[in-house]
Every structure is written in C-alpha cells, then in structure tokens.
Amino acid sequence: MFKVENLHFTYPKNKEETIKGLDFEIQQGEIFGLLGPSGVGKSTTQKILIKILRDFDGSITYKGKNLKDYGRDFYEEIGVGFEVPVHFSKLTAMENLEFFMKLYKNHEAPEELLKKLGLYEDRNKKIAEFSRGMKIRMNFVKALLNKPKMLFLDEPTAGLDPKNARIIKNLIREYREQGGTVILTTHLMNDVEELCDRVAFMAEGKIVEINSPKNLKLQHGERQVEVEYEKEGKMENRVFSLDGLHEDEEFFQVVKNHRIITMHSKETTLDDIFIEITGGEHREKS
Ligand SMILES: Nc1ncnc2c1ncn2[C@@H]1O[C@H](COP(=O)(O)OP(=O)(O)OP(=O)(O)O)[C@@H](O)[C@H]1O
C-alpha cells in the first residue's frame, strides 16, 4: 500500500531533523506497528503519511502513485483515529456522524458502527456528556465511517478499560480479516503481540529494525528452557539449552525422576527487546 524511501522531515521552527531517513513498506492486509520511545517521531511519520505534514524529502507512494499527486480523493481511502478526539462536543454522537458522513462518497451505516462499539444506547447524548473512554470509542467509529481501505491509529487502546480495549482490538483484527490495512503506534507491548503482523522500531528518527513480533522474540530470546522441580522435598532449578534438548540426558533425568513444578522457554519479552533495540525506556499508558 505504502512505500516510503529515504524520508526526511524537519519541523519549520526546529533546526534538527525529526525524521532522519526512513525506509519501509506497508503491505495490503497487514497490521504494521510503529514503535519507539516517546518523541522519536512516530506521530510525525503518521502525519506525513496522511498528508497533514507535506513538506518532506524523500519518496512516498500509496498504491504505486506519488502521495503528493493525491488530492481530496485520498481521504476517501483512509480512516484516521488519533489520540486527541475530534468531535463537536455540543452535538450528539449521531449528529456528529451525520455531519462527517456528508464529507464522504461512501459510508458505513452509523448505527451499526455505534452498536459495534457499544455506543448505540448513547447515540442521542451530546459528546460533551461522554466519558473519555466513550470519546475514544467514538473516534474509532469516525475512523471507520468512510469504509477506509487503510486505517491510521495512534494509541488505539490507550485510556480504555480492558473490556473496551478488547472490543477495539477485535474490531482491528476483523478489519484486517476483511482485507483492511492498518498502521498503528502504541506503547502497549501486549497490543503489539496481539495485533501486529510486523513492527518497525524507531530510534533517533530512524528505523532500526523491522520484523514480526515472533521473529523478534526468537532472534533476541535465549534458546533455553528453565525447569523448576522438587527434589527430596526441596525446590531445584535448572536451565537447559533448547538446542540439543532431544538428546540431553540430564534434562531427561530431571523430567523422569522428579515432580516438575514449572517449565518455561526463556523467551525475551517485547518490552526487553524494545529497550535493547531503541535504547529507550518505554512508558506504559493507562
Ligand atoms: N508541531 C511541532 N513543531 C515542532 N516540533 C514538533 C511538533 N510536533 C512534534 N514535534 C517534535 O518532534 C519530535 C517527534 O514528535 P512525535 O509526536 O512525532 O513523537 P512520537 O514518537 O509520536 O511521541 P509519543 O510516543 O510521545 O507520541 C518531538 O521531539 C516533538 O517535540
């Protein structure tokens, strides 16, 4: 869908570049995560891709055509759900959607989207009376309203309780299953594991690694298994290499002769990989 080559961007008032040469592609039907420490340029990159920030260097194509050559039609193609809710607070949820529907050639039935996001009962309430979580869900309704081919999401589950976060995550997956493409940023590594087909880690304005979460864990993990077992009334702990485990006599002896309490392969977590790759602490948002 997108091909980004040698992307550079500097905010007009800044001296230093924020984006210092990005290269990546987003394939149709994938959920692509853009990760990295706060301030590294994730939102900036998304804003460039949705043509809010236009003065960049490098090449970006969308469906093979130069992004700069797209006009208003580009916004028929994409759905945007960013952190800051964009609604008219004096209008009801339904009135907001009726307003936005008029901006697009195609649109979903707003009632159906409201039902999916658990907001149908509140459709005639003013947005000003919505809770923060309801506003975030409303943002998602708006992002899907024009039946977009591609969704841009910035921290889609931040600020949601686990039940509503689950609803959003299921909808993102459902969207992908129907052929949709998603680019998202998040600081929540659980969301990354649950959702992303591939992730790009950014550090200092560049992409330092792109891979699937599974491959990252395999590459960065230690290929070991840790066994906790009971021996003569005491707890013992041993670590074995996964390579050659099928012929490791000591491992067999432990498994055969003792009661096993726990057995875990020692995969690294994405949190650890995040810090290792980007060199940055990552902040969990509630
Ligand atoms: N309008 C602006 N003018 C000048 N500098 C900006 C502007 N918006 C962002 N920046 C700077 O650009 C850098 C990247 O910001 P950006 O919002 O893209 O980071 P991010 O990776 O999305 O961070 P977060 O995870 O906190 O959302 C930061 O140093 C930020 O201060």
PDBQT file of the ligand as one rigid body, heavy atoms in Angstrom, charges set to zero:
ROOT
HETATM    1  N1  LIG A 301       4.366  20.890  15.642  1.00  0.00    +0.000 N 
HETATM    2  C1  LIG A 301       5.607  20.641  16.032  1.00  0.00    +0.000 A 
HETATM    3  N2  LIG A 301       6.575  21.589  15.933  1.00  0.00    +0.000 NA
HETATM    4  C2  LIG A 301       7.832  21.341  16.319  1.00  0.00    +0.000 A 
HETATM    5  N3  LIG A 301       8.263  20.171  16.824  1.00  0.00    +0.000 NA
HETATM    6  C3  LIG A 301       7.349  19.190  16.953  1.00  0.00    +0.000 A 
HETATM    7  C4  LIG A 301       5.981  19.372  16.571  1.00  0.00    +0.000 A 
HETATM    8  N4  LIG A 301       5.307  18.214  16.819  1.00  0.00    +0.000 NA
HETATM    9  C5  LIG A 301       6.211  17.349  17.320  1.00  0.00    +0.000 A 
HETATM   10  N5  LIG A 301       7.438  17.931  17.398  1.00  0.00    +0.000 N 
HETATM   11  C6  LIG A 301       8.676  17.292  17.897  1.00  0.00    +0.000 C 
HETATM   12  O1  LIG A 301       9.024  16.223  17.037  1.00  0.00    +0.000 OA
HETATM   13  C7  LIG A 301       9.516  15.115  17.764  1.00  0.00    +0.000 C 
HETATM   14  C8  LIG A 301       8.703  13.895  17.437  1.00  0.00    +0.000 C 
HETATM   15  O2  LIG A 301       7.370  14.040  17.913  1.00  0.00    +0.000 OA
HETATM   16  P1  LIG A 301       6.266  12.932  17.690  1.00  0.00    +0.000 P 
HETATM   17  O3  LIG A 301       4.981  13.474  18.227  1.00  0.00    +0.000 OA
HETATM   18  O4  LIG A 301       6.292  12.509  16.254  1.00  0.00    +0.000 OA
HETATM   19  O5  LIG A 301       6.815  11.758  18.598  1.00  0.00    +0.000 OA
HETATM   20  P2  LIG A 301       6.171  10.349  18.980  1.00  0.00    +0.000 P 
HETATM   21  O6  LIG A 301       7.206   9.337  18.683  1.00  0.00    +0.000 OA
HETATM   22  O7  LIG A 301       4.856  10.188  18.300  1.00  0.00    +0.000 OA
HETATM   23  O8  LIG A 301       5.980  10.509  20.550  1.00  0.00    +0.000 OA
HETATM   24  P3  LIG A 301       4.862   9.920  21.568  1.00  0.00    +0.000 P 
HETATM   25  O9  LIG A 301       5.182   8.476  21.726  1.00  0.00    +0.000 OA
HETATM   26  O10 LIG A 301       5.115  10.691  22.812  1.00  0.00    +0.000 OA
HETATM   27  O11 LIG A 301       3.520  10.174  20.954  1.00  0.00    +0.000 OA
HETATM   28  C9  LIG A 301       9.471  15.539  19.239  1.00  0.00    +0.000 C 
HETATM   29  O12 LIG A 301      10.745  15.992  19.601  1.00  0.00    +0.000 OA
HETATM   30  C10 LIG A 301       8.471  16.673  19.267  1.00  0.00    +0.000 C 
HETATM   31  O13 LIG A 301       8.791  17.591  20.286  1.00  0.00    +0.000 OA
ENDROOT
TORSDOF 0
